[in-house]
């Protein structure tokens, strides 16, 4: 299960959490494995059975006002009892003044105490979204991921089949590269798979004969994308004359990834076939299917209708006008 340390949360700059460390620095390696947040109001009142120590505990105006209504010694004891539950982290919101006893208890128990200037509701919303994204189950996959007309196309195939060359042609057509060679896969419930590039390989592509290319530098920021939902899997295979390939598009197949069934297309590669064009058309066709329009099935329905009309006219000619 993916985890995130309190240190990583503190050092996060892009999520807009605006956190600062006040006390309990020895516990910065405490980890979070769930994206849910808790406000420990009941725990401060002495009811600890509902407390989840593995969740980040947020202290807002209500919690600090409740503590301020007590004597300093009683508030100190309540905070001490809370810290004894081995909570992973305490975060004070709204840039509130933190009582000395809270800092002292956090230091003595090794509980990280952080503060943000954000309101509790805004901070909890931001932190929850950040944790949901960072704590998604991950794996790696070999292939190329390209955004074609908003359709995330995962291109797979044996090494040397032409995956990167196909992706490069799509980039030249104005589409966007997400990742080449190694793709980091994130699974988001209930059935969404996201792909993104590895840190070291981000924006880079290997083309045999040219070497490693930086797509962002060559074609600009509009040619790349950080992450994309995977909507279609395309496998490139070597053309074999003795094998049958789908020529109608009626038999829809799927590719299972992390238990999620994704639309799957198998494209044979041979001299003279423009694979980039075929993959682009596959993405366009998938976009039409998601809009409720299925070209192959519409053609089949039209063909069956024409055949039925022809059969009726033929029977009418032979039997006569009395045919019901």
N, C-alpha and C positions, 0 to 999 in steps of 0.2 A: 504494500500500500504506500503511495507517495506521501511524504511528510515535508514539512517546511519548518525551519527553525525560527525562533523569535528574532535572531540576528538578521536573517534574510528578510523578514517582514519589516524590521526597522530600517534596513538599508534600501528597501524598495523606494524608488524615486518617481517612477512613471505612473503609479496608481493614485497619486495625490493623497496619500494617507497623512502626510505631515506629522510624523512621529518623532518624539525625542525621548531619550532614556533619562529617567530620574533616579532610579535605584535598582538594586538587584541584578547588577551586571553579571554576576557569577552564573546566573541561570539563563544566559542568552542562548545556550544550545538546547534549551527545552524545545520540544517539537509539537507541531499541530498537525493532525491527520484528518480533521473534519472541518468543513467550511462553516459550521454553525457557530454562532456567537451567543453568549449568555450574559444577562444582567443579574448580579448576585444579590438581589434585594432580599429574597427569602433566606439566603444563607447568612446575611448580616443580621437577620432577625433570630438566627439560631436554628433554622430548619435546613440541615445540611444534606438530607437524603435526596433532594432534588438537584444538588450541585453536580456539575460535570467538570471535574478538574482538567480534563483534556481539551476543554473549549476556552477560548480567550474570554476573560471576564471584563466587561465594560462598566466603569463607574461613571454615571452621569450626574446631573444636578440632583436628582431624586435621592440617589444613594449617599452622596456627600452631605446633603441637607439632613438626611436621616441620622448620619453619624454626628453631625454638628449639634443635633438636638440632645445628645447624651453628654455625660461628663467625659472629660478627656481620658480618664482611666477606663471607663466602660467601652468607649469607642476603640481604644487601643486593644482591649481584650477581644472585641468583636473582629477586628482586622486580624489579630493574631490567630484566632480560631479559623478564619478564612484561609490564611496563608498556610496553616498546618495541614490543610486538605491537599497540599501539593498542587495547587492550580498552576497551569503553565505560564500564565501572564495576566497582569492587570493593566488596563488602559483607562486613563482619566480623559474625559472629553471636555470640549468647550474651553480649553485652556484654563481650567479652574485652578485655584491655589490648592496645593496638596498639603494636608496636615503633616506635621513632623512625625507623628506616630506611624503614619502610613509609610513614609520613607524608611523609618527605622525598622518596621516589621518586614518590609520587602527586602531590605539588606540582610537582616538576620536570618530570614528563611530562604534567601536565594531566589526570590520570586521577582522576575523582571517587572518593573513598574515603568510604564510609558505614558506619555501625554500627547494629545493632539488638540489643535485649536478648533476642529470641526465639531458641529453639533452631534449629539449621540445618534440621531436618526440618519443623518448624512454619512457619518463615519461607519456605522454598522452596514449601511447599504454598500458603500465602497469596499469595505473590508470583505464582506461576504462575496461580492463579485470577484474580487482579487483571489480569494482563497478557492472559490469554485473553479477558477481557471487553472490555478497553479497546482491544485491537488487532484486533477483528473488523472485516471490511470493512463500510463504511457507505455509505448513500445516503439521499436524502430522497424522500418520496412525498406526494402530495396526497390527503387523505381524513381519515377519523375512525377511531380505533381504540378499541373498547370491550371490556371483559371481561364476558361474559354467561355465568354459570354455569361459569366456568373456561374457556370457549371464547373465544379472542381473535378478535373479529369486526372485520375491516377493511371499513369502509363507503366505497364510492367512488361517483362520479357527477359529472355536470356541476355547475358552480357554480350555486347557487340551487335545486337539486333537492330539498333538505331533509335533507342528511346530518347537520348539526349539530342540527337540530330532532329528528331521529330519535334521535340520541345523548342529547339532553337528556331525552327521554321515558324512555329506558332507565335513565338515572341516577335519575330520579324513581321508577322501579320497584325501585331498590335495587342496580342494577348499577354498574360502575365505569368511569370515563373514564380512558383512557391518554393519548390525544393528539387534538387537534382541528386541522384545517387542514393543518399540516405535520408529517409523521411521520418520525422518524429511524429508518431501517431498518438492523439489524445482522444479518449472515449468519453463522451458526455451523454448522460442518460436523457431520454430513454433509448434513443437509437441514432445518435449523431456521432460521426467520426470526423475529427479535424486533423489536418496534416500541416506540418510546418518544417522549416529547415533546421538542421543542427547548427549550433552556434558557430562552429569553425567553418562550415560549408555554406553558410547563408549567402545567397545571391551569386554563388559560383556554379559553374557548369564545366564538365569535362567533355571536350570534343577531340576525338582521336585525330591526330595530325596537327591540331592547333594547341592542345594542352588545356590548362585551366583558364577559363574566362570569367571575368567579373561582369555579370549581366547588368547590374545596377550602373556601373561606370560606363559600359558600352552603350546602353540604350536609355538610361535615365531611370528615375524612381518610378515612372509610370509602367515600367516593364517588370516590376517585381511586386510581390505581395507577401506579407509576414506569415499569414496562415489562411487556410481555406477549408471549408467543409467539403468532404469527398462525396461527390454525387454519382460518379460513373467510373468504372474500372475498365480500362482498355488493355488487352494483352496482345503484344506483337509476337507473332510466331512465323517461323520460316515456311514459305510456300512449299507444299509437297503435292505433286501431281496426283498421287493415288489417294488423297484425302478429300473428303467432302466438306465444304464450307457453307455456312448459312447464306442463302441467296434470296430469302423472302423477308426475313425479319419478324416472322410470326412467333417463332419459338424463343421466348425471352428467358434468358438464363441469369443467374445471380452469382455473386462472389461474396463469400462470407468473411468478414473482417471483424474481430472482437465480438462475434455472435450477431453481427448486423449484416443483413443481406443487402448488397448493393448491386445495381444494374451492371451487367457484364457484357462486354463485346470482345470477340476474338477476331483480330485482323491479320490475315496472312500477308507477309512482306515478300515482294518479288521485284525484280528490275522493271522499271516502267510504272510502278504504282506510286502515286504521290501520297505517302502516308500522312503527312501533315494535313492535307486537304481532307482525307478520309476521317481523321480524328476530329477535325473541326466540324465536319458534317455530322459525325456521331454525337458530338456535344449539342449541336443545333437540334438534332432529332430527339435527344433526351430532354431538351428544354421544351419541345413541343409536347412530348409525352406527359411532362409534369403539368402542362397546361390543359391536358385532356385530349390532345389530338394525336392519334396513332396512324401514321401514313400507311403502314403495311396492312393493318386491320381494315382501314377505310377502303384500300384498294381491293382487299379480299371481299368485303361486303358488296362493293360495286360489281366485282366480277361475278359473284354468286347471283346477284340480282339480274345481271345481263343474261347469265346462263338460264335462269328460271324463265325469263321473258322469251328467250329463244326456244326453249323446250315447249312453252305454252303455244307459241305461234306455230311451231312445227306440228304439234298434236292437233291444233285447230284446223290446219290445212288438210290433214289426213282424215280426221273424223267428221269435221263439219261444224256448223254453227251451233249445234245442239249440245256441245260439250260444256259441262258445268265446271 
